[in-house]
Amino acid sequence: MSVFSIQLEARDPARNRFRHYQLDVARDLFGAWLVEVKFGRIGAKGRKLVSALDDEHAARRMVCERLKRRAGAPRRIGVAYRTLQLWDPHAWMSAAHPDAATKAGRRKLGLNEEADALRAA
């Protein structure tokens, strides 16, 4: 069963940037934490990386590092990622990004009101 899931997208037709990024965290039958990362060009097959980690702290740290990298997208690729879907019943986002607790911080991270509604559901 999934513990955390976020789906991001970056689009800029003028720069030919069409990217998707998805992070999913779950536990397997043996208790290991699995962090699955899917990314690539929108409409293409893309890539999928799965990391098996020993504890929740390591999984949270990995999610935090990955999301911080996505937050730097405007500087790196010229367009920000926006949140398409967020499932976060255990408040991983607020732990990964203390700024996610404030409205201004969510805007800075690319988390829109739609994501807030999804998060509350």
C-alpha positions as CSV (number, residue, x, y, z in Angstrom):
1,M,0.0,0.0,0.0
2,S,1.3,3.4,-0.9
3,V,2.4,5.8,1.9
4,F,3.1,8.9,-0.3
5,S,2.6,9.8,-3.9
6,I,3.2,13.0,-5.9
7,Q,2.9,13.6,-9.6
8,L,4.5,16.7,-11.1
9,E,4.6,18.2,-14.6
10,A,6.7,21.0,-16.2
11,R,5.4,22.4,-19.5
12,D,6.8,25.3,-21.6
13,P,6.0,24.9,-25.3
14,A,8.2,27.9,-26.3
15,R,11.2,26.1,-24.9
16,N,10.0,22.6,-26.0
17,R,10.0,21.5,-22.3
18,F,7.4,18.8,-21.6
19,R,8.4,16.8,-18.5
20,H,6.7,14.5,-16.0
21,Y,7.9,13.3,-12.6
22,Q,6.3,11.0,-10.2
23,L,7.4,9.8,-6.7
24,D,5.7,6.9,-4.9
25,V,6.6,5.5,-1.5
26,A,5.4,2.1,-0.2
27,R,6.4,-0.8,1.9
28,D,6.9,-4.3,0.5
29,L,5.9,-7.6,2.1
30,F,9.2,-7.8,3.9
31,G,9.0,-4.4,5.5
32,A,11.5,-2.6,3.2
33,W,10.6,0.9,2.1
34,L,10.4,1.3,-1.7
35,V,10.8,4.6,-3.4
36,E,9.7,4.5,-7.0
37,V,10.6,7.4,-9.3
38,K,9.1,7.7,-12.8
39,F,10.3,10.6,-15.1
40,G,10.7,11.6,-18.7
41,R,9.1,13.5,-21.5
42,I,5.3,13.7,-21.4
43,G,3.9,11.2,-23.9
44,A,7.0,9.1,-23.9
45,K,7.6,5.9,-22.0
46,G,10.2,7.5,-19.7
47,R,12.3,5.8,-17.0
48,K,11.5,4.1,-13.7
49,L,13.9,3.8,-10.8
50,V,13.1,1.8,-7.7
51,S,15.2,2.1,-4.5
52,A,14.8,-0.3,-1.5
53,L,15.6,1.4,1.8
54,D,15.9,0.0,5.3
55,D,13.9,2.5,7.3
56,E,11.3,5.3,7.0
57,H,13.8,8.0,7.8
58,A,16.0,7.0,4.7
59,A,12.8,7.0,2.5
60,R,11.8,10.4,3.8
61,R,15.3,11.8,3.2
62,M,15.3,10.5,-0.3
63,V,11.9,12.0,-1.0
64,C,13.1,15.3,0.4
65,E,16.2,15.3,-1.7
66,R,14.2,14.5,-4.9
67,L,11.6,17.2,-4.2
68,K,14.3,19.8,-3.5
69,R,15.9,19.0,-6.8
70,R,12.5,19.5,-8.6
71,A,12.0,22.8,-6.8
72,G,15.2,24.1,-8.5
73,A,13.8,23.3,-12.0
74,P,13.2,27.0,-13.0
75,R,16.9,27.7,-12.5
76,R,18.0,24.5,-14.3
77,I,15.5,24.0,-17.1
78,G,13.7,27.3,-17.2
79,V,10.3,26.1,-16.2
80,A,8.8,25.2,-12.8
81,Y,7.1,21.9,-12.0
82,R,3.5,22.1,-10.9
83,T,1.7,19.5,-8.8
84,L,-0.9,17.4,-10.6
85,Q,-1.7,15.0,-7.9
86,L,-0.7,14.6,-4.3
87,W,-1.5,11.8,-1.8
88,D,0.1,12.5,1.5
89,P,-1.9,11.1,4.5
90,H,1.2,11.0,6.8
91,A,2.3,14.7,6.1
92,W,5.5,13.8,4.3
93,M,5.4,17.1,2.4
94,S,5.5,19.2,5.6
95,A,8.5,17.1,6.9
96,A,10.3,17.3,3.5
97,H,9.6,21.0,3.1
98,P,8.8,23.1,6.2
99,D,7.7,25.8,3.7
100,A,4.8,23.5,2.6
101,A,3.0,24.5,5.8
102,T,2.4,28.1,4.6
103,K,0.5,29.2,1.6
104,A,3.5,31.3,0.3
105,G,5.8,28.3,0.8
106,R,3.4,26.0,-1.2
107,R,3.3,28.5,-4.0
108,K,7.2,28.7,-4.0
109,L,7.3,24.9,-4.2
110,G,4.8,24.7,-7.0
111,L,2.0,23.3,-4.9
112,N,-1.2,24.8,-6.0
113,E,-4.7,24.9,-4.4
114,E,-5.7,21.8,-6.3
115,A,-3.0,19.9,-4.6
116,D,-4.1,21.2,-1.3
117,A,-7.6,19.9,-2.0
118,L,-6.1,16.5,-3.0
119,R,-4.0,16.4,0.1
120,A,-7.0,17.0,2.3
121,A,-9.0,14.2,0.7
